[in-house]
Amino acid sequence: MFTGIVEETGTVLFMDFSTDYGKLHIQAKKVLEGTKVGDSIAVNGVCLTVTQLKSDRFVADVMPETVHRSSLGALKSGSRVNLERAMAADGRFGGHMVSGHIDGTGTIKHIEKDGNAIRYQISASENILQGIVEKGSIAIDGISLTVASVNDKEFEISVIPHTLQETILADKREGAVVNLETDIIGKYVKRLLSFPAEAEKQDQKESTITMDFLMRAGF
């Protein structure tokens, strides 16, 4: 579990990729403190397991599912990435509950100055947009942000200077692809609410009890 509060930005040293899976070698400093092989680190919001560890870098395997769902496959040597270690049990939730399991990607359509902040308009699929609510939380490349507005085609966020300074969001330009994770609580609620309708359909499909059956049985 993560909070969406980026601890530092790291640098991709090199990538060992075939067509749809491989390894990421990332130079870092802060997130290596207290980290051991097997621990989780969120890279641009994607939860990855540390498989090798050195004094100034770590290596993580990237599965085909991760490449298909996220923008990690587009990284290259020299790319900056947002990094966050899994939250400690005695830590504070400075952002919101982030699982590190990406729902998909979005595309930055427009960027404009918004007072002392920068406003980003991001398009996404209908399935992702259904899980986004105004003033709710969303993780963009692993950054915990508040949704300023949303419609059936895109949503907007307003980012303060501190966030731009501490993350790779300032590097993004219009047309850039970003990783998106919607609020995990909303996903559970949506899933639970779907069960009554599914159960009703199943009952209607499988039930063989009719009025004729009941009369023949003596009821």
N, C-alpha and C positions, 0 to 999 in steps of 0.2 A: 504494500500500500504506500502511496506517495501523497504529497500535498499540493503539487503544482508550483511550489516555490523553488525556482532554479537555484542551485548552490553555486554553480560556476559554468563557464563555457569551456568545452574541451576542443581538441583538434583531431580530425581523422588523419592518422599517419599513413595508413594504407588499408586497402580492402582486398580480401581474398574471396572473390565472388565467382560462382558459376552463373548459370542463367537465372536461377531463382533462390539461391541460398549461399551462405558463406560465413566469413568472419570479419569483424570490425576491429581494427587496432586503433585505440583512441588515447591520445596524450591528455593527461589530466593531473591535478594536484590535490585539491581539497577532497574530492569524492573518494580518493584512495586511502584517506585517513581512516584506520580501523576496518577497512574492507578486506575481505578474504575471498578466496575462490569459492564459488557457490552463492555468493551474495548477489542481490539484484541492484541494478543501476538503470534509471530511466534515461534513455538517449533520445532526445527530441520527443519525449513523451512515451516512448516504447520501452516497456520493461524487458531488460535483457539480463541474462545470467553471466557473471564474470567467470570465464573458464581459464584464463591465465592472468597473472598479476606481476608487474614489475614496479620499480620504484617510481617511474614517471608515466606509466601507461597501464591499460588493461585491455584484454581481448574478450570479445563476446561473440557467441555464435548467433547467426540470424537464420531463422527457419523460413521455408517457402511461404507459409501463411503470413509471416511478418512482412516479407517483401511485397506480397500482393496487397496487403491492407494498408501499408504505410509508404512514406516517401524515403525510407532508408536506402532503397536500391538506387536512388539518384545521387547519393553522396559520393564524393570523390576525395582524393588526398588533398588535404588543406582545408576541407569544409569545417566550419565551426558548428558545434552541436551543444544543445542545452543538456546539462547533466544534473541528476538528483539521485541521492541514495534513498533506499527504502526508509520510511519513517521509523524512528526508534519508538519503542512503546511508551517512553516517558517524555516524548517530544510534544510540541504544540502544533495544532492544525492551523498554520498561518494562511493556507489557501482553502482547498476543499478536498474531499475524498477522491483520489485519482488512482485507478487500478493499474494504469500502464498498458492496458489492452485497448488498442486503437480501434475505433469504429470505422474509420475510413479517412479519406483525405478531402480537403477543400482547396479552393483556388482563390487567391487574393485578387479581387476584381478592381478595387479602388482604394487609394490611400489619400487622406487629406488631413491638414492641420486642424485641430479642434481645441482652440484656446491654448493651454499649456500642454495638451496631450496630442496624440495622433490617433485618428479614427481609421479603422480598417473595415472594409466591406468584403465579406468572404462568401462565395457560393459553395453549396454542398448538395449532396443527393437528398431526395425527399425523405428517405429513411432516416438520415442523420438529422435533418431539420425538424422532424417530428419529435425528437428528443431534446430540442432546445427551446427554452422559454425566456422571455424578456426578464432581465434582472437575475436570471439564474446563472449558474457557473458552467464554464466549458474549459477544457484544457486544449490549448493550441501549441503544438510542438512541445508539450509538457508544461506549458505555462498556465497557471490558474488565472482565468480572466472572467470578468462579468459581462454578460450579454447586454448590449445597449438597446438593440432592437432586432426583430426577426420577422420574416415573412415566408412565403412558400418557395422562395428561390434563393435567398441568402440571409445572412445575419451580420450584425455590426458589433464591433467592440471598440472601446476607447482606452488607449494605453498611456499610462503616465510615464514621464521621463525616466524615473528610476528603473522601471521594468525594461524599457528600451536599452538602458545602459548595461543592465545585468544579464541580458539574454541576447539571442541571435535574431530577435524579431526586427531589430533595426536594419538588419542585412537584407530583409525580404523586400522585393519589389512587386509591382503589379504583375500578375501572371504566375507568381510563385506558388508552389504546392505545399500545403502544411498538413501535419497530422492532427486529427480531431478525435477527442474523446468526450462524449456527452456525460452528463451527470449520472453516476451509477445508481443513485436512489431512484431517479426517474425511470431508468431502464427496468428496475425490479418492479416498480408500480405498474408500468405498462404491461409487463409480462403477466403479473398476477391478475390484472383486470381482464386479460384475454381469456382466462380459464373458464368463466361461466358460459361464455358464448361457445367455446370449443366443446365443453361438456354437454351443452344443450344439443348441439349438432350431432354429437356422438350418440346421445340417448335416442334422438329421433331416427338415426340411421340403424341402430342395432335392436331397438325394441320390437318384439314380436307379439306383444300383448294387445289384443283388439277387443271390442265389445262382443263380437261373435265368440271369441275364445273364452271370455269370462262367462257367457251364458251357457256354453257347452260344459263348462266346468262347474256349473251349479250356482253361480253368483247372481 
